[in-house]
């Protein structure tokens, strides 16, 4: 049986021979994405995925750097003929960092944390077909579905398995991964230490420290001065020149799933009007903004689906840049003199710069944009949770996240019943070909509706000291596996 998976050409950083690396080294990783807390069901942001996913916590399945899905804590599994019952056998001899053994009850507890009413996981809706979870013995988990879910193994890769005795996981952890939390200095760093009782392959380094920065220049300087060994994702092409021709550093480009988009609150006027949304899309020269921010890097996109997804279609010509057509559409929508709205934008690059560019572009068609700069915490509370906004700039890092447009309760409020139905049908597909065709059709409709303005796909550029190898390159879901990273003696 083939687990639901996406496969594309993998890029991998080089590695040195075992005798050439320091097994007791500390790997210092520079990042702009500090977690808001340590619980991925509590609105922790992309930083927690970068630091903890498959490093501190593991799941039944893992989304690999090449886009495939492989069993991890699930040793193997079977699926009933009707596709409604999945039976998982757990890996033996797995211990949590607290020393407690992994059991089926921990898996049941972990899944129910994600699907609970209190959960803030963006993937909660993807697991709603789970009707019951049974634990006939400590090594067996049986999941019964109310409808087929071809993506269940993939969706379970988002469910970190935690100890069922755990309490407050926003500031502590109890996972099964190769590293355990050593220290978290909010606003500064997060330190991980090798877990000596890890059930799998021993990590290549003793300690990993994520060091957090609030702007890219300081991050780049930290790498230049040796304060960090790796930058997980370079934020500007301007910074690459100082590394590309320097023999002390390695610059590698992978494949990204991170999209920058202007998301509208489609529940409120005037963004509940398709003509308005299409007009705004045509009024903005996305390629010009991409070139201004990234130069020759990055990719123009016409929808939420990047080229690495099986259901990708080139939709860049849908509502392509055409200011005169934008003005005509605004007039048809009842706004011949334009209107005024506010963009709430996170305070870190490139969002404020992108907001200013949008402000200038939209002014050319008579639309006035006010810019409200907010913190990541404010964005989560105001936009994601309260839906208290008109439009917002945000980067979406998730892999296969077209499904969010099939959830009318998602923060942007897009609600096309045809799309909701297609995404539900795709998930109930008996095979991947059927799933792909359904999602291609949904993709076309979402783009034609201009549900959001998808501005560009980020490049994924990792820069490291020459002495450091074995790190992942593809920024799927902002994850960054650290156990294979090696530092030369």
N, C-alpha and C positions, 0 to 999 in steps of 0.2 A: 504494500500500500504506500502511496506517495502522500506525504503530508502537504497541506496547502502551502505553496512556497513560490517565491519569485526568484528567478535565477538570472543573473546577468554577470558579465565578465568581472571577475574579482581583481582588485588591485591590492597588493600587499607590500608593506615596507620590507626592506631587506633584513636579514638576520645574520648574526655572527655565530661562529662555532661555539659549542658549549664551553670549551676550555678558555675562551676569550672574554667571557663576561663575568662580572662580579655578582655572585648570587646573593650577597648581603648589601647590595647597593640600595640607595634611596633614589627613586625617580621623582623629580619635581616637575609637575605639569602646570602650565599656565593657562588660565581660562577667564573668560568674562562672565561666566554663568554660575554664580554661586547659588546653591539651593535656597529656597525660601524656608524650607524645613526639610526633614529627612524622610518624609512619608509620601510616596507617590500616589496615594489616594487622598491627599490633603492639600492639593494645590501647591506642590513644592516647586513647580517650574521645571524647565529642561535641564537645569544644573544637576538635579538629583539623578536623572537618568544617566548623564555623563559620568558621574562619580560612582554610582551604586549598582547600575544594571550589569549583572553578571560578574561584578567585582565583589560586592558585599552580599547582594541578594541574587538568587538564581530562581528560575521558573521551571515548570515542567518542560518547556521548550525554549530554545534560544534563537533569536533572529541574528544570523551571522552577518559578518561584514560584507559578504558577497550577496546577501539578500535571501539566502536559503534559510529554512527552518529545520533545526535538528533537535531530537530529544536530549534533555539534560537530566533533570531529576526524574523524568519519566524514562525508565529503562526501556520499556516498549509499550505498545498499546494496540488495541483492536477496535474495529468499528462494526456494529451490527449491519445486516444487509439493508435495513431500512434507513440507515444513517442517523438514527436517533439515540443510540447508546454507544458511548465511548468507555472502554475499560482500560485503565492505566495501571501498570505495575511500576512501583517506585524503585529507584536505585537503592541497593542495600548499603548499610554501613555509613549513612550520611548523618552528620551531627551538626546541630546549630552551634553558633559561636558560644552560646551559654553552656554547651555540653549536652543538651537534651537531644535525643535521637529524633530524626525525621519520621513522622508517621502520616498515615492517610488523613487523620483528623487535622493535622496542620495544613494540608492541602485544601481540605474543605473549608476550614476557617479562612484561609487566604483568599480563596475565590469569593467567598461571601463578603469579605471586607470590600472587595472591588465592586460587587453588585449591590451593596447595601444602599439604603436611602441617603446615608450620611456621606457616602463616597463622592469625591470630587474628581475621580478618574475620568479622563476624556474617553476611555474605552469601555466604560460601564455599559453603554447602549449596545456594544458589539457582543456582549455576553447575555443579553436579555432572553435568549432562547433556552437558557439553562433552566430546566424545570425542577430538577432534583439532583442532589449529590449524595451518593451512598458510600460508606466505608466498611465493606464486609470484613476486612481485616486490616492490620497495620500497614500492609504493603500494597493494598489495592484501593483504587478510587474509581467509582463508576459515576459517570455524568450522563444524566438522561435529559434529552432535549425535547422541547415542544415542537420544534421544526428543524429541518436539516440546517446544519451550519458548516459549510465547506471550509470556512476559515477558522474553525475552532482551535486547532493546534497553533495556528498563527496568533490568534487572539489571546491564547493562554501564555504566549511568550511575554505578554504585558503584565501577567499576574505574578508578582514576586511572592515566593513562599516564605512566610514568616512563622515563627513559633506561636502556637495557639495560646500560649500563656503570656504573650507579649502584651504590654499595656500602652504606654505613650510612645509611639514610634516616630513622633515628630522631632524628637531630640536624641533618641537612642535607636539601636538596631539589634536584631537577633536573626541574622541570615545564615545561609549555608555556604556562602561564597569563599573564594580563595583568600580574601582579605577581610579583616574586621575593622570597625571604627576604632581609632585610637584617640583622636582629639578633633574637635570642631571649634575653631575660633571664629565666631561669626564676624563677617566683614573682612576676613583675612585668609584663612586656610582651612582645609579639611584633610586630616592625616589618616591613612589606612596602614595597618600592620598585617604582615603575613599571618594567616591562620594555620598553625602547625598541624592541626588535626583535620585539615581539608581532605575530603574524600577523593578528589580528582588529582589531576596533574599539579605538581608543586609549582607555585608561581616562580618566575625568574628573578624577582627582586624581593628584598625583605620589606621595604616600605615604599609607599606611594603617597606623595603630598600634592593635593590640588591647591595651588595658590591663586587667589582671586584678585582681579583687577577691574577697575571701573571704566578704564578707557584703553584703547588699543596701543597708544604710544608707550605707556608704562609697561604694558605686556611685552611689546617688542624689545624694549630696553632690558627687561628682565632676562630675556633669552640671550641678548647680545653680551650681557655681563655675566652670564652663567648662573643667575639666580634660579632659572628654570631650565629644564632640559628639552621640553616640548611645548609648542603652542598647538592646541587641539584643532583650532580652526581660525586661520588668518582672516581678519576683518576688512582689510583694505589692500589693494594691489600696490599702493604707494610704499608699503612697508616691505615688499618682497625684494626690492632692489638691493637692500643692505644684506640680504641672505643669499640670493640666487648665485652670485658670483664669488661667494665666500667659501673657501674649502672647508671651513670649520662647521658648516651647516648643510643639512639635507632639506630640499624643498620638494614635496611630493603632492600630486594632485589626484584626488579620488573622485567619487561620484556622490552627489549630495541629494538629499530629499527635502532640503530646507527652502521653503517658498516665502518670499516677501509679498504680502498682499494688503490691499486696502479693503478691509471688511466693512460692509455697511450693516446697519441694523435694519434688516429688510422688513421689520414689523412696523416701522414708523415712516411717515411722510417726510420727504418725498421719495425715500428709498424703497417704498413698497410699490413704486412705479417702475416697471421694467425699462421704459423708454428713458427715464432719468439715469438709471444705472448704465444703460448702454451708451448714453451720451457722455457720461463721465469717463467711461472706458475709452471712447474714441477721442476724447479731449487730451489724453495723456500720452506722451511719447515715451513708452516704457523702455524702448531700446536706448533712447538718449539718457535716461536716468541710469540704466544699467551701465552704460559706457562711462558715465560721470563717476559712478561709485566704484566700478570694478575694472574699467578699461577693457582689456581683451578677454577677461574671465567672466564666468557666469553664462546663463542661458535664458533667452526670452521664452516665456511660456504663455499659453492662451487659456489655461485652466489650472485646476488644482493637481492635475496628474502629471508627474514628471516623466521623461522618456524611459526611465528604468522600470516603470510599471507596465504589466502586460496589456492594460487597457488604455495605454497612451494613444492619443491621436494628435496630430499637429493642428491645433486650433488657434495659432497665432494670428491668423487672418480674420478671425471672428472679432468684430468690433475693433479692427486695426485703427491706428492713428489717423484721424480725419476730423480736424476741428470744425470745418464747415458743416459736415454731417452732424457733428455733436450739437452745434447751435440749432440746426433744424429739428433735431429730436427733442431738444429742450423746449422749443416753441410748441411742438406737437403735444408735449406733456403738460403744457400750461405754464411754462416758465420762460417766456420769450426774453425776459430781462434777467434771467438767472435767479439764484437764491443764495442764501448764506447757510453754512453749516460748520460744525466743529469736528476736527480730527483729534482724537485722543491718541497721543503717541508715547511709547516708552522713551525713557530719557537716555538710552544708550544707542550708539551708532549701529546701523546707519539710519535709524528711524527719524530723528529730528531733521537730518539732511533731506531724506526722502519726503518728509512732510512739507518742507519749504519748497521743494521742487514741484510737488503736487499743487501747492498754493499758487505758484507762479503759472503753471500750465492751465489750471482751471480758471484763473482770472481772465485768461484770453478768450474764454467763452462766456464770460459774465458771471461766473460762480465765485463767490467770496468764501475763502476758507479761513477759519480761525484755528489756531494750533494750541492745543492744551497738552503740555508735557507732564507726564506722570511717571511714577516709579513702577517697577514690576509688581510690587505688592498692591499698589493702587489699581493697576491694570486688572489684576486678578479679581479684586473685590468689586470694582466699578463695572468693568466690561464683561468679564467671563461669568461672574456670579450674578450680579444685579441687572445686567443688560441695560445699564444706564448710560447710553451713548448714542450718537448719530453715526459716526464712522470711526474706525481705528486702524492704525498701521500695526501689523504684527507679523512675526515670522513663525511659520508653522513647520516644525521639524519632522512631524510624524510621517512614517512610511504608510502607504495605502490609505491615506486619509480622505479620499473622496467620500467615504461612508459618512463623514460628518454632515454632508449636505443632505443625507437621508434622514437626519434627526431634526425635526422642526423645533425642538427645545434647545438646540445648540445656541451658543451665544449670538450668532448672527441672524438667527430667526428665519432663515430661508425655508420656504415650505411649498414645494411643488409636489402634489400628490403622485404624479407620474414618476418623479425621481424617487420618492419614498418607496413606491411599489417596485421599481426596477432594482433598487439596492436590496430590498427584501428578497426579490426573486433571485438575484445573483447569489445571495448568501445561501439560499435553499437549493442551489444548483447541484446536479448529480456529478458534474465534472467541471474541470477548469475552463474548457472551451466555452461552455454555456455561461459560466460566470463572467468570463472576459467579454463576451458579446453584450451581455446585459449592462456591464459597467461602461463599456464604450458608448452605448446608447445614452446612459445616464450622463456621462461626461459631456456629450454633445449638447444635451438639453441644458445642463448647468451653465455651460459656456454661452449658449444662445440667450439664456436668461440674465447673463452678466451678474450672476449671484454675488460675486465679489469682483474686485479688479486684481488679477494675479499679475504682479509687476515683473518679477524675475525669479529664477532659480539660482540660489547661491552657488558659487563654486565651493569645493571642499579642498582646502589647501592646508596641509599639515607641515610645519617646519620644526626641525629638531636639531640638536647638536649632533655632529657626525658620529659621536661615540654611542648614540642611542639608536636602537633598531627594534624591530618586532612589534611595532604599534600598528593599529588599524588605520585605514585611510578613508573608508567610505562612511560619511556621517549620517548613517541611517538612524533616525529618531534621536540624534545627538548622543548616541551611546559611544563609549570609548573603552574598549576592553584593555585592561592593563596587565593581566597576568603573564602575557608573553613578552612584555617589554624588557629589553636587556640593555645594560650599560657596560661598555667595555672597561676592562681593568685599566 
